[in-house]
Amino acid sequence: MAKIDDLKAKTDDQLAEELTALKKEQFNLRFQAATNQLEKPARVREVRRTIAQIKTLQSERARAAAQA
């Protein structure tokens, strides 16, 4: 799982790229879970939380830019 400090150090473009990659991984994990081929069930939770952290950072940055 990505550390929040690592995510904060990334640029907006890097966060967007990582978000896209994580959403693809989340889709694949859901597909594997539906077909009972999931090897690491905990990875679903990690991906979901990392997506939430990235979205939170993006909204915080957007809010800060709007106030400035």
C-alpha positions in Angstrom: 0.0 0.0 0.0 1.3 3.4 -0.9 2.2 5.7 2.0 0.4 9.0 2.2 3.7 10.8 2.3 4.7 9.2 -1.0 1.5 10.2 -2.6 1.8 13.8 -1.3 5.3 14.1 -3.0 3.8 13.2 -6.4 2.6 15.8 -8.9 -1.0 16.1 -10.0 -0.3 14.3 -13.3 1.5 11.4 -11.5 -1.5 11.1 -9.1 -3.9 10.9 -12.1 -1.8 8.2 -13.8 -1.6 6.2 -10.6 -5.4 6.6 -10.0 -6.0 5.2 -13.5 -3.7 2.2 -13.0 -5.3 1.5 -9.6 -8.8 1.6 -11.1 -7.8 -0.9 -13.7 -6.3 -3.1 -11.0 -9.5 -2.8 -9.0 -11.6 -3.9 -11.9 -9.3 -6.9 -12.5 -9.5 -7.8 -8.8 -13.3 -7.6 -8.8 -13.3 -9.9 -11.8 -11.0 -12.4 -10.1 -13.2 -12.3 -7.0 -16.3 -13.0 -9.0 -14.7 -16.1 -10.6 -13.1 -17.3 -7.4 -9.5 -16.8 -8.7 -8.5 -14.1 -6.2 -5.1 -15.0 -4.6 -4.8 -12.0 -2.2 -8.1 -10.8 -0.9 -6.4 -8.1 1.2 -5.2 -6.4 -2.0 -8.8 -5.4 -2.8 -8.9 -3.4 0.4 -5.4 -1.8 -0.2 -6.3 -0.7 -3.7 -9.6 0.7 -2.5 -8.0 2.7 0.3 -5.2 4.0 -2.0 -7.8 5.2 -4.5 -9.5 7.0 -1.7 -6.3 8.6 -0.5 -5.5 9.8 -4.0 -9.0 11.3 -4.5 -8.7 13.0 -1.1 -5.4 14.6 -2.1 -6.7 15.7 -5.4 -9.7 17.4 -3.8 -7.5 19.0 -1.1 -5.2 20.4 -3.8 -8.2 21.7 -5.9 -9.7 23.4 -2.8 -6.3 25.0 -2.0 -5.9 26.2 -5.6 -9.4 27.7 -5.6 -8.7 29.6 -2.4 -5.4 31.0 -3.6 
